[in-house]
Amino acid sequence: MEEKIKACVFQALESATGTKGEGVYLVSVRVKGAGKQTKIEILLDSDTGIRIDQCSFFSRRIRELLENEGGTPVLDGEDFDLMVSSPGLGESLLMSRQYLRHIGRLLRVIYKDELQSEKIVTGRLQQVLKTEGEITAVRLVPVKTGKKGAGNVQEPIELTLDCIVRAVPEAEL
């Protein structure tokens, strides 16, 4: 069922190119429950961020496709809740493309060092590094957190995407 849902999402994104859907891409699809308890969560994003009006536009379009794709409903007579949103603050970055939108922002990154030990760093995303057009690494400027170390900037570090376990945008006050 998840593949059919993704196909509907891609169809909605493709048909909206040049309109509200310019630059919007699929981050993830989650299906929870079954039957009348089915809940579909779709995360969309773009390189400049996605607006609420875009989410509601895609929600309506995806629902239409799910309920009646080419005369055959994808979710044949099933009741379902559909939620289309953008990744919120505190949500992990799931795709390399998402790092572009977060340049200049604070990230909390869990990564594995050369000894495969997990380390945590909080820093400002300074740069996204590409090799042959593909995002391969990020450059972070670590900042000390806490009252005594607040605002202390350290030397930038480069982390390859392979070693990053989880990267989460942090709230800035």
C-alpha positions in Angstrom: 0.0 0.0 0.0 2.9 2.4 0.8 4.2 2.2 -2.8 0.7 3.0 -4.2 0.6 6.0 -1.9 4.1 7.2 -3.0 3.0 6.8 -6.6 0.0 9.1 -5.9 2.3 11.6 -4.1 4.7 11.7 -7.0 1.8 12.1 -9.5 0.5 15.1 -7.4 4.0 16.6 -7.3 4.6 16.1 -11.0 1.2 17.6 -12.0 1.9 20.7 -9.8 5.2 21.6 -11.3 5.2 25.2 -12.3 2.4 26.1 -9.8 2.3 25.7 -6.1 4.4 22.6 -6.3 7.6 24.1 -7.8 10.6 22.6 -6.0 8.5 20.5 -3.6 9.8 17.0 -3.0 8.8 13.9 -0.9 10.7 13.3 2.3 8.7 10.4 3.7 5.5 8.4 3.8 4.4 6.7 7.0 1.3 4.5 7.2 0.0 3.6 10.6 -2.8 1.3 11.6 -5.2 -0.6 9.3 -8.8 -0.5 8.1 -10.8 2.4 9.6 -7.8 3.3 11.8 -5.4 3.9 8.9 -3.4 7.1 9.3 -1.2 8.3 6.4 1.5 10.9 7.2 3.3 12.5 4.3 6.2 14.8 4.8 7.0 17.2 1.9 9.8 19.8 1.7 11.5 22.2 -0.7 14.9 23.9 -0.8 13.3 27.1 0.5 10.9 25.5 2.9 7.3 24.6 2.3 4.3 26.8 3.2 1.1 25.8 4.8 -1.0 26.7 1.7 1.2 24.2 -0.3 0.6 21.5 2.3 -3.2 22.0 2.1 -3.0 22.1 -1.7 -1.1 18.8 -1.8 -3.4 17.3 0.9 -6.4 17.9 -1.3 -4.7 16.6 -4.5 -3.3 13.5 -2.9 -6.6 12.7 -1.2 -8.3 12.9 -4.6 -5.8 10.5 -6.1 -6.0 8.1 -3.2 -9.8 8.0 -3.3 -10.1 7.6 -7.1 -6.9 7.0 -9.0 -8.0 6.4 -12.7 -11.4 5.1 -11.6 -9.9 2.6 -9.1 -9.5 3.7 -5.5 -6.0 3.1 -4.1 -7.5 2.6 -0.7 -10.6 0.7 -1.8 -13.4 2.0 0.4 -11.2 2.3 3.4 -11.5 5.3 5.8 -8.2 7.0 6.4 -6.8 10.1 8.0 -4.3 12.0 5.8 -1.8 14.4 7.2 0.5 16.3 4.8 3.0 18.5 6.5 6.6 19.7 6.4 9.3 18.3 8.7 9.0 20.3 11.9 11.6 21.6 14.3 13.1 18.7 16.1 12.6 16.3 13.2 15.7 14.5 11.9 16.9 15.4 8.5 16.2 12.3 6.4 17.5 13.3 3.0 20.9 14.9 2.0 18.9 17.6 0.1 17.4 18.9 3.3 20.8 20.1 4.5 20.7 22.9 1.9 17.7 24.5 3.5 19.4 24.5 6.9 22.6 26.4 6.0 23.2 29.0 8.6 21.0 27.2 11.2 21.9 25.4 14.4 22.0 21.6 14.2 22.5 18.9 16.8 24.4 16.1 15.1 25.1 12.6 16.3 27.9 11.1 14.4 30.4 8.2 14.5 34.1 9.1 14.7 36.9 7.1 13.2 36.7 4.6 16.0 33.0 4.2 15.4 32.1 5.8 18.8 29.1 8.0 18.7 29.7 11.7 19.4 27.3 14.6 19.7 28.0 18.1 18.4 25.8 21.2 18.3 26.9 23.7 15.6 25.9 26.1 13.0 25.7 24.5 9.5 28.2 26.6 7.6 28.5 24.8 4.3 27.2 21.8 2.3 30.0 20.0 0.4 29.4 18.3 -2.9 31.4 15.8 -4.9 30.3 15.4 -8.6 27.0 17.2 -7.8 26.1 14.9 -4.9 26.0 16.2 -1.3 28.7 14.2 0.5 29.6 16.2 3.6 28.7 19.2 5.8 30.8 21.8 7.6 29.7 22.7 11.0 31.0 25.4 13.3 30.5 23.9 16.8 29.1 26.2 19.5 29.3 25.5 23.2 25.9 25.2 24.9 25.0 26.1 28.4 25.3 29.3 30.4 29.1 29.5 30.8 30.0 28.5 27.2 27.2 30.2 25.4 28.3 31.9 22.2 31.9 30.4 22.3 32.7 29.4 18.7 35.2 26.7 17.9 37.0 25.6 14.7 34.8 24.2 11.9 34.5 20.5 11.5 33.6 18.5 8.4 31.4 15.4 8.7 30.7 13.1 5.8 27.1 12.1 5.5 28.1 8.4 5.9 29.2 9.1 9.5 26.2 11.1 10.5 23.7 9.0 12.5 21.2 11.8 13.0 21.0 15.5 12.4 18.2 17.6 14.0 17.6 21.3 13.6 17.7 23.1 16.9 15.5 26.0 18.1 17.3 29.3 18.5 16.2 31.8 21.1 
